[in-house]
Amino acid sequence: MATEKKLIVYVALAANVGIAVAKFIAAALTGSAAMLSEGVHSLVDSVNEILLLYGLRRSHKPPDRQHPLGYGRELYFWSFIVALLVLALGAGFSLYEGVNHILAPEPLRDPRASYIVLGIAALFEGSSWYLSLKSVQRRKGRMGYFEAFRGSKDPTTFTVLFEDSAALLGLAIAGIGIYLSHALNNPRLDGWASIGIAVVLALASALLARESKALLIGEAATPHLLEKVCRITSTVPGVRKVNGMLTLQLGPDQVMVALSTEFEDGLTTVQIEECVRRMEAATRDAQLPIVALFVKPQTPEQWKDRTKRMDAGDWQTL
């Protein structure tokens, strides 16, 4: 899975670097603001892929004394930085260039170079987009794409998919803007195309930032994982009932779990400790992505009472 994620990012990086160079050359030959905006867009995407690769590598560092639960959230942090870069550099520059071109329009030179570059860029971006789409389809199951995006705990593939989708839409807007600007002899239309690209990037940035922020602050694990943990730990000898649990997603494959558990009557402290050890072993044997399992002996009545208080906003009772 980790290899697949890296492959998707590497493919996107290679495509964006080559496309960025070609777009800048085409922008210099034609004087198109939309093409220049697209060049900056691809350059920003290239930087973003490098940051995602760095975040992936850092997130797999083992725990240490300063970070006893690991470095999983590094990926969420760098994903949030990526979203900000898309907005600040990509959308910001496209907006600036578009407004500039509208206020001080310059006739486009021969646009054939732009059309060639746009066609090549669409081919490479489309290949990267298709690869990331297939990866998302394998993971999402029966969920819709937006639902899967909102529920995903791994921002890598979805970030690349969103970037590539925005890039393909940006290419279409740039192509239309260049064509209309040349056909109607109205260079301001090229500037409006650049502003259209800025709007697309701003929307993509807002969606990515919203999801990255939620993961960075801390989200619960998926319901599927909760069901597995409950089912596995409740079958351990000495456990009468698993009342409920609190979870925190620390990384795409790193989860902290706190279990409220009712043990059999009459168990000594040593026996309860042995039960907890077997619960930890059971989750490890099931290869669940749990980096820390905390067990709190508690009756169902106490758990229900505390759940009611938590629902009322009193989280100090944890």
Buried (B, 14 or more C-beta within 10 A) or exposed (E): EEEBBBEBBEBBBBBBBBBBBBBBBBBBBBBBBBBBBBBBBBBBBBBBBBBBBBBBEBBBEEBEEEBEBBBBBBBBBBBBBBBEBBBEBBBBBBBBBBBEBBEEBEEBBEBEBBBEBBEBBBEBBBBBBEBBBEBBEEBBEEEEEEEBBBBBBBBBBBBBBBBBBBBBBBBBBBBBBBBBBBEEEBBBBBBBBBBBBBBBBBBBBBBBBEBBEEBBEEBBBBEEBBEBBBEBBBEBEBBBBBBBBBBBBBBBBBBBBBBBBBBEEEBEEEBBEBBBEBBBEBBEEEEBBBBBBEBBBBBBEBBEEBBEBBEEEEEEEE
